[in-house]
Amino acid sequence: MHEQNAEYVTNGPMTEVDVLNKASEILETKFLKGEGFTSPSAAKDFLRYKLAHQKREVFAILLMDSQHRLIEYKELFFGTINAAPVYPREVMKEVLQQNAAAVILAHNHPSGVTEPSEADKRVTTRIKDALNHIDVPVLDHIVVGQDTVSFAERGLL
């Protein structure tokens, strides 16, 4: 696990995307090593680094164990600037392959507007219903743009 005040050295100049990628790697290591996603803010911080810089819509899942520690972050579907096809069957397949006990759904809005669309709400319900059959809860669905929106915080789950 990285220490609170660990130092990092680069071999040269880094772009903004390089910095964000490195930050997300540090956060991923932190959550893979035992710190669980115990609040929407922890997941929102992690996902902001993973998805905010994407130029097209990306749908991802956080696969977690029963203590809400990260098993794997996986980007599953890639779309255009304003939509990505999402298939609940593929989400379920990943959950079963990783033996996940819980998931957090996430996607970005490249436009920067984070207000969940009706399509976002429908796909969340479809995935939640599918995973309910195998007793795997969807803890949240986070939309990343200029800000982040948590379905759990808004009572949309």
C-alpha positions as CSV (number, residue, x, y, z in Angstrom):
1,M,0.0,0.0,0.0
2,H,1.2,3.5,-0.8
3,E,2.1,5.6,2.2
4,Q,0.2,8.8,2.8
5,N,3.2,11.0,1.8
6,A,4.8,8.7,-0.8
7,E,6.9,10.5,-3.4
8,Y,6.6,9.9,-7.1
9,V,9.2,10.6,-9.8
10,T,8.5,11.0,-13.5
11,N,11.0,10.6,-16.3
12,G,9.9,13.8,-18.0
13,P,7.0,16.1,-18.7
14,M,3.5,14.7,-18.4
15,T,0.3,15.7,-20.1
16,E,-2.9,16.4,-18.2
17,V,-4.1,12.9,-19.2
18,D,-0.9,11.3,-18.1
19,V,-1.3,12.9,-14.7
20,L,-4.9,11.8,-14.4
21,N,-4.0,8.3,-15.4
22,K,-1.2,8.2,-12.8
23,A,-3.6,9.5,-10.1
24,S,-6.2,6.8,-11.0
25,E,-3.5,4.1,-10.8
26,I,-2.5,5.3,-7.3
27,L,-6.2,5.3,-6.3
28,E,-6.8,1.9,-7.8
29,T,-3.8,0.5,-5.9
30,K,-5.2,2.0,-2.7
31,F,-8.6,0.3,-3.2
32,L,-7.1,-3.0,-4.4
33,K,-5.0,-3.2,-1.3
34,G,-7.9,-3.2,1.1
35,E,-9.6,0.1,1.5
36,G,-13.2,-0.3,0.6
37,F,-15.6,2.0,-1.1
38,T,-17.4,3.0,2.0
39,S,-19.0,6.2,0.7
40,P,-20.2,7.6,-2.6
41,S,-17.5,10.3,-2.3
42,A,-14.7,7.7,-2.4
43,A,-16.1,6.1,-5.5
44,K,-16.8,9.5,-7.1
45,D,-13.2,10.5,-6.6
46,F,-11.8,7.3,-8.0
47,L,-14.2,7.5,-11.1
48,R,-13.5,11.1,-11.7
49,Y,-9.8,10.3,-12.4
50,K,-10.8,7.2,-14.5
51,L,-13.5,8.8,-16.7
52,A,-13.4,12.6,-16.7
53,H,-10.8,12.9,-19.5
54,Q,-12.6,10.5,-21.9
55,K,-13.6,12.1,-25.2
56,R,-16.4,9.5,-25.9
57,E,-18.9,7.9,-23.6
58,V,-17.5,4.9,-21.6
59,F,-19.5,2.6,-19.4
60,A,-17.6,0.9,-16.6
61,I,-18.1,-1.2,-13.5
62,L,-16.4,-1.5,-10.2
63,L,-16.5,-5.1,-9.2
64,M,-16.2,-5.5,-5.4
65,D,-15.9,-8.2,-2.7
66,S,-18.3,-8.4,0.3
67,Q,-16.3,-5.8,2.1
68,H,-16.7,-3.4,-0.8
69,R,-13.0,-3.6,-1.7
70,L,-12.1,-3.3,-5.3
71,I,-11.6,-6.6,-7.2
72,E,-11.4,-4.9,-10.6
73,Y,-12.3,-1.7,-12.4
74,K,-13.5,-2.6,-15.9
75,E,-14.5,-0.5,-18.8
76,L,-17.1,-2.5,-20.7
77,F,-18.7,-0.4,-23.3
78,F,-17.5,2.4,-25.5
79,G,-19.8,4.7,-27.5
80,T,-19.9,8.0,-29.2
81,I,-19.8,11.5,-27.8
82,N,-23.3,11.1,-26.3
83,A,-24.2,7.4,-26.0
84,A,-22.8,4.0,-25.4
85,P,-24.7,0.7,-25.9
86,V,-24.9,-1.2,-22.6
87,Y,-25.8,-4.9,-22.3
88,P,-26.9,-6.2,-18.9
89,R,-25.9,-9.7,-19.9
90,E,-22.3,-8.7,-20.4
91,V,-22.3,-6.9,-17.0
92,M,-23.7,-10.1,-15.4
93,K,-21.0,-12.2,-17.1
94,E,-18.2,-10.0,-15.7
95,V,-19.8,-10.1,-12.2
96,L,-19.8,-13.9,-12.3
97,Q,-16.3,-14.3,-13.8
98,Q,-14.8,-12.1,-11.0
99,N,-17.1,-13.6,-8.3
100,A,-18.1,-10.0,-7.3
101,A,-20.4,-9.5,-4.3
102,A,-21.4,-6.0,-5.2
103,V,-20.9,-3.5,-8.1
104,I,-20.9,0.2,-8.7
105,L,-21.9,1.3,-12.3
106,A,-20.3,4.3,-13.9
107,H,-20.2,6.2,-17.1
108,N,-19.1,9.6,-18.3
109,H,-20.9,12.3,-20.2
110,P,-18.2,13.9,-22.4
111,S,-20.5,17.0,-22.7
112,G,-19.7,17.7,-19.1
113,V,-23.4,17.7,-18.1
114,T,-23.9,15.2,-15.4
115,E,-27.6,15.1,-15.1
116,P,-28.7,11.5,-15.5
117,S,-30.8,10.9,-18.6
118,E,-33.9,8.7,-18.8
119,A,-31.8,6.2,-20.7
120,D,-29.3,6.2,-17.8
121,K,-32.1,5.5,-15.4
122,R,-33.6,2.7,-17.5
123,V,-30.3,0.9,-18.0
124,T,-29.5,1.1,-14.3
125,T,-32.9,-0.5,-13.5
126,R,-32.3,-3.2,-16.1
127,I,-28.8,-4.1,-14.7
128,K,-30.1,-3.9,-11.1
129,D,-32.9,-6.2,-11.9
130,A,-30.6,-8.7,-13.7
131,L,-28.1,-8.7,-10.8
132,N,-30.8,-9.1,-8.2
133,H,-31.4,-12.6,-9.6
134,I,-27.9,-13.6,-8.4
135,D,-28.0,-11.6,-5.2
136,V,-25.4,-9.0,-6.3
137,P,-26.4,-5.4,-5.3
138,V,-25.8,-2.4,-7.4
139,L,-24.5,0.0,-4.7
140,D,-24.5,3.1,-7.0
141,H,-24.4,4.4,-10.5
142,I,-22.1,7.4,-10.9
143,V,-22.2,9.8,-13.8
144,V,-18.9,11.7,-14.4
145,G,-18.7,15.0,-16.3
146,Q,-17.6,18.4,-15.1
147,D,-18.9,17.2,-11.7
148,T,-20.1,13.8,-10.5
149,V,-23.6,12.6,-9.7
150,S,-24.4,9.6,-7.5
151,F,-27.7,7.8,-8.1
152,A,-27.5,6.6,-4.5
153,E,-27.2,10.1,-3.1
154,R,-30.1,11.2,-5.2
155,G,-32.3,8.3,-4.2
156,L,-32.5,6.9,-7.8
157,L,-31.6,3.4,-6.9
